[in-house]
Amino acid sequence: MGLDVFITLVYLKALLDEHCRIVAVEPPAMQHAPNCRNHEGCAEDWRAVWWNGMGRLLLDARNPQPFDNVFKRIKSLEFGQVADDCKNMMFTRVMGINIPCLHAQNFVDSVRDRLVKKLIGT
């Protein structure tokens, strides 16, 4: 492995780690279902579940989990005041619009393509 590849991999790892931390601590903005009766409590509990579920599992120093595994596990957590319709809307939104694992994979693919182009010289 050449120095260029090594340096690129170190930067890639650092950027992916940063992306993971951002996903862990910044829940998607709550969008309420039309039948939601408590917007404030719903949004507050959504943030709490995101941090205590997503954040804890993604950032676990001893056993960090990939986003796909965490997302499957977070669906089974208790959501307090989050209405079921709001919860379902948010899960659909996270997977349909803001797919963190897809963003990370696109970034990895882009770096890979640039390295291949640089190494092969095309």
C-alpha positions as CSV (number, residue, x, y, z in Angstrom):
1,M,0.0,0.0,0.0
2,G,1.5,3.3,-1.0
3,L,1.6,6.5,1.1
4,D,-1.2,8.1,-1.0
5,V,-3.5,5.2,-0.3
6,F,-2.7,5.1,3.4
7,I,-3.3,8.8,3.9
8,T,-6.5,8.6,2.0
9,L,-7.7,5.7,4.1
10,V,-6.8,7.6,7.3
11,Y,-8.8,10.6,6.1
12,L,-11.7,8.4,5.0
13,K,-11.9,6.7,8.4
14,A,-11.8,10.1,10.2
15,L,-14.6,11.5,8.1
16,L,-16.7,8.4,8.5
17,D,-16.2,8.5,12.2
18,E,-17.2,12.2,12.3
19,H,-20.3,11.4,10.1
20,C,-21.3,8.6,12.6
21,R,-21.0,11.0,15.5
22,I,-23.2,13.6,13.7
23,V,-25.8,11.0,13.0
24,A,-25.8,9.8,16.6
25,V,-26.3,13.2,18.2
26,E,-28.5,15.0,15.6
27,P,-31.9,13.4,15.2
28,P,-33.9,14.2,12.1
29,A,-36.3,17.1,12.8
30,M,-39.6,15.7,14.0
31,Q,-42.5,15.8,11.6
32,H,-45.8,15.0,13.2
33,A,-48.6,13.0,11.9
34,P,-51.9,14.9,11.4
35,N,-53.4,13.0,14.4
36,C,-50.6,13.9,16.8
37,R,-52.1,15.4,20.0
38,N,-48.9,16.5,21.8
39,H,-46.3,17.9,19.5
40,E,-44.0,19.1,22.2
41,G,-43.9,15.9,24.2
42,C,-43.7,13.8,21.0
43,A,-40.7,15.8,19.7
44,E,-39.0,15.7,23.1
45,D,-39.3,12.0,23.4
46,W,-38.2,11.5,19.8
47,R,-34.9,13.3,20.6
48,A,-34.5,11.3,23.8
49,V,-35.0,8.0,22.2
50,W,-32.7,8.9,19.3
51,W,-29.9,9.9,21.7
52,N,-30.4,7.0,24.1
53,G,-30.9,4.4,21.3
54,M,-29.1,5.6,18.2
55,G,-26.4,7.7,20.0
56,R,-25.6,5.0,22.6
57,L,-25.3,2.2,20.1
58,L,-23.4,4.1,17.4
59,L,-21.0,5.6,19.8
60,D,-20.5,2.6,22.1
61,A,-16.7,2.5,22.6
62,R,-16.6,-1.2,23.4
63,N,-19.1,-2.4,20.8
64,P,-20.1,0.2,18.2
65,Q,-22.8,-0.9,15.9
66,P,-23.3,-0.1,12.2
67,F,-26.3,2.1,11.3
68,D,-28.4,-0.7,9.8
69,N,-28.2,-2.8,13.0
70,V,-28.9,0.2,15.2
71,F,-31.9,1.3,13.1
72,K,-33.4,-2.2,13.4
73,R,-32.9,-2.2,17.2
74,I,-34.2,1.4,17.7
75,K,-37.6,0.4,16.2
76,S,-38.2,-1.9,19.1
77,L,-37.6,0.7,21.8
78,E,-40.4,2.4,23.9
79,F,-41.1,5.9,22.5
80,G,-43.0,7.4,25.4
81,Q,-45.2,10.2,24.1
82,V,-44.3,9.7,20.4
83,A,-47.5,8.8,18.6
84,D,-47.3,5.6,16.6
85,D,-48.1,7.4,13.4
86,C,-45.4,10.0,14.1
87,K,-42.9,7.2,14.8
88,N,-43.7,5.4,11.6
89,M,-43.5,8.7,9.6
90,M,-40.0,9.4,11.1
91,F,-38.7,5.9,10.4
92,T,-39.9,6.2,6.8
93,R,-38.3,9.7,6.6
94,V,-35.0,8.5,8.0
95,M,-34.8,5.5,5.6
96,G,-36.3,7.3,2.6
97,I,-34.7,10.8,2.7
98,N,-31.8,10.9,5.1
99,I,-30.1,7.5,4.8
100,P,-26.9,7.9,6.8
101,C,-25.5,4.5,5.7
102,L,-26.1,5.4,2.0
103,H,-24.4,8.7,2.4
104,A,-21.4,7.0,4.0
105,Q,-21.3,4.3,1.2
106,N,-21.5,7.0,-1.5
107,F,-18.6,8.8,0.1
108,V,-16.5,5.6,0.3
109,D,-17.4,4.8,-3.4
110,S,-16.3,8.3,-4.4
111,V,-13.0,8.0,-2.6
112,R,-12.4,4.6,-4.1
113,D,-13.1,5.9,-7.6
114,R,-10.7,8.8,-7.1
115,L,-8.0,6.4,-5.8
116,V,-8.4,4.0,-8.7
117,K,-8.3,6.9,-11.2
118,K,-5.1,8.2,-9.5
119,L,-3.4,4.8,-9.3
120,I,-4.3,3.7,-12.8
121,G,-3.9,7.1,-14.3
122,T,-7.0,7.2,-16.5
